[in-house]
Amino acid sequence: MTKRRKARELALQFLYETDGDIKGLSTRINSFYNEFASESLVREGFKKDTSQIYDFFFDISQGTLLNLEKIDNIIKKVSKNWSIERMSRVDRNLLRLSIYEILFHPETPKNVIINESVEIAKKFGNDESPSFVNGILDAALKAA
């Protein structure tokens, strides 16, 4: 697993936990990372130089939540017959995270972001999550 994939997975887990709540954001991100993520990193063999993971995790977690209104408006625009509230918590937060990265990390190829999102959906979502996430992200790219 790459460092960026691990950072995305951790960010999804943090976003799942917060589900849009931005109170005390920096403190909560750091607490999550120190209490949960660092253990997970060691378990998965990331023992040396995890600063890149932390930096990317922090950026995409904070950026997603600080741009939530803009991101949710994009999701609402392209998700036919699915309100954000009806989406599973995993799918909703993975879409938010992915759209943040599409909007604010132009250096990352869009197909990489979508492929990573689909793989993460396979790991954390339900059976329909990968195709649902792929469809919404594809529609978001076309609408942009």
Backbone bond lengths (Angstrom), bond angles and torsions (degrees), N, CA, C in turn:
res aa  C-N    CA-C-N  psi(-1)  N-CA   C-N-CA  omega(-1)  CA-C   N-CA-C  phi
1 M - - - 1.449 - - 1.527 108.61 -
2 T 1.324 115.73 136.11 1.463 119.30 179.81 1.532 110.41 -77.77
3 K 1.313 115.34 163.57 1.466 120.53 178.00 1.526 110.90 -63.85
4 R 1.328 116.04 -39.90 1.465 118.90 -179.71 1.531 111.26 -67.19
5 R 1.323 118.03 -38.63 1.474 120.60 176.81 1.520 109.17 -61.95
6 K 1.323 116.62 -44.59 1.463 119.61 -179.94 1.526 110.62 -62.17
7 A 1.326 117.17 -41.32 1.466 120.74 178.00 1.526 110.71 -62.23
8 R 1.323 117.13 -40.60 1.474 120.94 178.27 1.534 110.93 -64.22
9 E 1.326 116.30 -42.86 1.470 119.38 179.16 1.527 110.92 -62.87
10 L 1.317 116.24 -43.67 1.468 119.79 178.42 1.522 110.78 -63.83
11 A 1.325 116.52 -40.93 1.460 120.33 178.78 1.525 110.46 -62.42
12 L 1.335 116.83 -42.16 1.463 119.60 177.00 1.522 110.28 -59.98
13 Q 1.308 117.78 -43.88 1.460 120.80 -179.68 1.529 110.82 -63.83
14 F 1.325 116.69 -39.14 1.466 119.97 177.23 1.526 110.21 -66.65
15 L 1.327 117.32 -45.56 1.464 120.64 -179.72 1.523 111.11 -64.59
16 Y 1.322 116.94 -36.07 1.464 121.24 175.92 1.529 109.46 -59.87
17 E 1.313 115.02 -44.44 1.466 120.57 -178.62 1.523 111.45 -65.38
18 T 1.320 117.53 -43.58 1.469 120.76 -175.77 1.524 112.38 -85.00
19 D 1.321 117.34 -32.52 1.462 125.25 -179.83 1.530 113.14 42.95
20 G 1.323 115.70 50.44 1.458 121.02 173.98 1.512 116.01 97.55
21 D 1.301 118.58 -5.71 1.467 121.79 -179.09 1.529 109.13 -81.95
22 I 1.333 117.20 119.68 1.465 119.83 -176.25 1.533 113.62 -106.02
23 K 1.307 118.44 8.20 1.467 119.99 178.56 1.527 110.33 -62.52
24 G 1.328 116.27 130.52 1.462 121.36 177.58 1.517 112.77 57.45
25 L 1.304 116.73 40.96 1.461 122.30 -168.73 1.521 114.26 -56.76
26 S 1.316 117.93 -54.61 1.477 119.93 -177.37 1.522 111.78 -59.77
27 T 1.311 116.33 -42.39 1.464 120.72 179.70 1.522 110.56 -63.97
28 R 1.322 116.70 -42.75 1.463 120.51 -179.10 1.525 111.74 -67.74
29 I 1.331 116.55 -37.97 1.467 119.54 177.51 1.523 109.55 -62.29
30 N 1.322 116.33 -47.46 1.468 120.05 -179.39 1.525 111.93 -64.97
31 S 1.315 117.52 -40.57 1.465 120.38 177.68 1.517 111.08 -61.94
32 F 1.323 116.36 -46.02 1.463 120.86 178.66 1.525 109.62 -58.19
33 Y 1.313 116.29 -47.70 1.465 120.27 -177.04 1.530 110.61 -63.45
34 N 1.318 117.26 -46.48 1.462 120.56 -177.04 1.522 113.10 -70.12
35 E 1.331 117.05 -35.66 1.457 120.23 -175.24 1.531 113.60 -89.66
36 F 1.325 117.19 -33.73 1.457 119.93 -175.62 1.527 112.53 -112.45
37 A 1.318 115.98 -52.60 1.460 120.50 -171.32 1.519 112.66 -64.94
38 S 1.311 117.65 -41.48 1.462 119.51 -177.31 1.527 110.90 -60.92
39 E 1.330 117.45 -37.26 1.464 121.86 176.16 1.529 110.90 -64.55
40 S 1.311 115.28 -44.67 1.461 121.69 179.56 1.526 110.82 -62.43
41 L 1.317 117.05 -39.62 1.464 120.91 179.95 1.523 111.23 -62.96
42 V 1.307 116.71 -43.60 1.470 121.04 179.53 1.525 109.90 -64.91
43 R 1.332 116.52 -44.69 1.468 121.32 179.86 1.525 111.69 -58.45
44 E 1.337 116.20 -34.42 1.462 120.16 -176.23 1.522 113.11 -97.24
45 G 1.324 116.47 11.87 1.461 120.01 172.13 1.516 116.23 88.49
46 F 1.311 118.37 8.87 1.463 121.34 176.03 1.528 108.36 -89.94
47 K 1.317 116.03 84.75 1.459 119.44 -173.92 1.521 113.14 -100.45
48 K 1.326 116.40 -28.25 1.464 119.62 -176.28 1.515 110.34 -111.71
49 D 1.297 114.49 143.98 1.460 123.19 174.19 1.522 113.62 41.93
50 T 1.301 114.20 73.60 1.461 119.63 176.83 1.528 111.17 -95.20
51 S 1.319 117.47 10.58 1.464 120.16 -178.35 1.527 111.90 -62.15
52 Q 1.331 118.05 -35.22 1.471 120.29 177.66 1.524 110.92 -65.07
53 I 1.314 116.05 -38.61 1.465 120.30 178.12 1.522 109.17 -64.05
54 Y 1.327 115.99 -48.74 1.467 119.92 -179.59 1.526 111.05 -59.71
55 D 1.317 117.08 -47.70 1.468 120.82 -177.01 1.527 111.51 -59.30
56 F 1.330 116.66 -46.45 1.460 120.06 -179.31 1.529 110.51 -69.33
57 F 1.331 117.15 -42.90 1.461 122.22 176.45 1.528 110.60 -55.74
58 F 1.333 116.59 -49.00 1.466 121.27 -178.52 1.526 110.01 -61.66
59 D 1.322 116.39 -46.98 1.459 121.14 -177.90 1.524 111.68 -60.02
60 I 1.322 116.96 -51.47 1.459 118.21 -175.11 1.534 112.71 -74.01
61 S 1.319 117.52 -29.42 1.471 119.85 176.56 1.521 110.22 -69.01
62 Q 1.317 116.15 -52.60 1.462 120.60 -178.58 1.531 110.64 -65.66
63 G 1.318 116.84 -45.52 1.458 120.65 -178.46 1.516 112.59 -60.65
64 T 1.308 116.67 -40.72 1.463 120.57 178.37 1.519 110.53 -60.78
65 L 1.312 116.59 -48.77 1.460 119.57 -177.03 1.523 112.67 -70.33
66 L 1.313 117.90 -33.92 1.468 120.02 179.49 1.529 112.31 -74.73
67 N 1.315 117.22 -18.28 1.464 121.82 179.73 1.529 112.04 -114.02
68 L 1.306 115.89 23.76 1.458 121.90 -172.64 1.526 113.31 -59.31
69 E 1.306 117.84 -41.09 1.464 119.86 -177.63 1.532 110.60 -62.93
70 K 1.314 116.31 -46.59 1.472 120.91 179.27 1.528 110.51 -62.54
71 I 1.328 116.14 -44.49 1.465 121.48 -179.10 1.527 110.79 -64.75
72 D 1.323 116.81 -46.73 1.469 120.15 -179.73 1.528 111.34 -63.36
73 N 1.326 117.88 -34.27 1.462 120.11 177.10 1.522 111.12 -63.96
74 I 1.314 117.41 -37.36 1.469 121.10 176.78 1.527 109.95 -65.48
75 I 1.324 115.93 -45.21 1.470 119.95 179.36 1.528 110.15 -61.03
76 K 1.328 117.21 -44.92 1.471 120.98 179.49 1.525 111.08 -60.57
77 K 1.312 116.09 -38.86 1.462 121.51 -177.36 1.538 112.29 -64.93
78 V 1.335 116.77 -36.38 1.467 119.49 -173.24 1.527 114.53 -104.10
79 S 1.302 118.25 -10.83 1.474 119.39 -177.47 1.524 109.77 -94.25
80 K 1.294 114.46 100.32 1.460 121.10 -179.46 1.533 109.26 -75.54
81 N 1.310 115.64 129.47 1.464 122.78 176.24 1.525 114.46 64.82
82 W 1.325 117.49 14.08 1.457 120.30 178.34 1.520 109.54 -131.12
83 S 1.312 116.56 110.03 1.462 118.54 173.40 1.529 106.96 -78.13
84 I 1.297 115.96 155.69 1.467 120.41 179.89 1.525 110.10 -58.85
85 E 1.312 116.35 -37.66 1.467 120.64 -178.82 1.523 112.34 -65.54
86 R 1.332 117.49 -28.52 1.474 121.77 -179.75 1.520 112.75 -78.83
87 M 1.312 116.72 -21.68 1.469 120.40 -178.73 1.521 109.86 -68.81
88 S 1.315 115.59 151.04 1.461 117.85 175.87 1.530 108.13 -64.12
89 R 1.290 115.37 153.28 1.468 120.43 -177.95 1.527 111.57 -60.35
90 V 1.322 117.16 -37.85 1.469 121.11 177.95 1.524 109.61 -64.86
91 D 1.327 117.36 -51.53 1.467 120.99 -177.49 1.524 110.83 -60.68
92 R 1.309 116.69 -46.90 1.470 121.74 -178.96 1.523 111.51 -56.83
93 N 1.313 116.00 -47.23 1.462 119.10 -176.73 1.525 112.98 -76.84
94 L 1.315 117.16 -29.82 1.461 119.87 174.55 1.531 110.02 -68.64
95 L 1.316 117.79 -40.20 1.463 120.80 175.96 1.525 110.69 -62.70
96 R 1.312 116.99 -43.56 1.469 120.79 178.70 1.526 110.33 -59.20
97 L 1.296 116.08 -48.77 1.457 122.03 -179.27 1.526 110.98 -60.17
98 S 1.307 116.73 -45.60 1.465 122.01 -177.59 1.520 111.74 -66.93
99 I 1.318 116.64 -42.10 1.465 119.55 179.25 1.515 110.38 -67.97
100 Y 1.326 117.27 -36.64 1.465 118.37 173.94 1.528 110.28 -57.26
101 E 1.302 116.15 -47.61 1.461 119.83 -177.61 1.537 110.71 -65.00
102 I 1.308 117.83 -38.88 1.465 121.23 177.20 1.533 110.36 -61.10
103 L 1.323 116.17 -43.60 1.467 120.31 -176.79 1.524 113.79 -74.99
104 F 1.317 116.81 -39.10 1.460 119.78 -168.35 1.529 115.24 -112.83
105 H 1.317 117.26 0.55 1.467 121.33 176.56 1.530 109.20 -128.57
106 P 1.322 116.20 67.89 1.469 119.13 -177.02 1.531 113.47 -64.57
107 E 1.320 117.22 -15.89 1.471 120.29 178.48 1.525 112.12 -71.53
108 T 1.326 116.90 -18.24 1.465 120.62 178.56 1.525 108.37 -92.31
109 P 1.320 117.90 123.75 1.468 119.85 179.57 1.530 111.04 -57.42
110 K 1.313 115.27 138.06 1.476 121.21 -177.01 1.525 111.89 -59.48
111 N 1.349 116.60 -38.22 1.466 118.19 -179.54 1.527 111.20 -67.03
112 V 1.320 117.90 -29.90 1.470 121.30 176.12 1.523 109.77 -66.82
113 I 1.323 116.58 -44.31 1.468 120.55 179.67 1.531 109.96 -61.10
114 I 1.314 116.75 -45.04 1.470 119.98 -179.30 1.522 110.72 -66.29
115 N 1.319 117.82 -45.10 1.473 120.50 179.06 1.526 111.42 -60.88
116 E 1.317 116.40 -43.76 1.471 120.05 177.60 1.530 110.35 -61.05
117 S 1.312 116.17 -42.68 1.467 120.88 -178.54 1.525 111.31 -63.38
118 V 1.322 116.57 -41.78 1.461 120.63 178.35 1.529 110.21 -63.71
119 E 1.316 117.52 -42.80 1.470 120.69 178.76 1.527 111.31 -64.34
120 I 1.314 116.73 -40.26 1.476 120.15 178.27 1.527 109.65 -67.61
121 A 1.332 117.09 -37.26 1.470 120.64 176.99 1.519 111.15 -62.32
122 K 1.332 117.08 -36.80 1.471 120.56 177.04 1.525 110.87 -62.68
123 K 1.315 115.80 -36.50 1.463 120.44 -176.42 1.533 112.43 -78.91
124 F 1.332 117.26 -40.72 1.458 120.29 -171.57 1.524 114.77 -109.14
125 G 1.325 117.47 -17.42 1.462 120.35 -175.61 1.510 112.91 -95.44
126 N 1.331 114.66 -165.60 1.461 120.21 176.92 1.534 108.93 -97.05
127 D 1.312 117.39 -173.60 1.467 121.19 -176.38 1.523 113.38 -60.72
128 E 1.324 117.38 -32.11 1.458 121.37 -178.31 1.532 113.09 -87.31
129 S 1.311 117.84 -13.36 1.465 121.65 -174.11 1.526 114.28 -56.72
130 P 1.332 119.29 -47.64 1.477 118.03 -177.28 1.536 113.43 -57.72
131 S 1.332 117.45 -46.33 1.469 119.03 -178.92 1.524 111.11 -71.59
132 F 1.321 117.41 -35.33 1.466 120.98 178.19 1.527 110.43 -63.77
133 V 1.321 116.47 -49.80 1.466 121.83 179.80 1.529 110.01 -61.22
134 N 1.321 116.82 -45.19 1.460 120.85 179.15 1.532 110.79 -59.06
135 G 1.315 117.34 -45.67 1.457 121.83 -178.59 1.516 113.17 -63.37
136 I 1.320 116.74 -44.38 1.472 120.88 -179.51 1.528 110.01 -67.41
137 L 1.318 117.56 -43.75 1.466 119.56 -179.82 1.523 111.68 -66.43
138 D 1.323 116.89 -38.39 1.459 120.31 177.18 1.527 110.03 -62.55
139 A 1.317 116.94 -43.99 1.470 121.38 178.52 1.540 110.87 -64.49
140 A 1.325 116.50 -38.34 1.469 120.44 178.72 1.517 110.84 -63.90
141 L 1.330 116.73 -40.52 1.472 120.20 178.00 1.516 111.26 -64.61
142 K 1.319 116.87 -42.08 1.469 120.83 179.95 1.523 111.39 -66.85
143 A 1.319 116.70 -33.79 1.473 121.31 -178.44 1.526 111.98 -77.02
144 A 1.311 116.36 -20.16 1.480 119.96 -175.89 1.509 112.68 -75.05
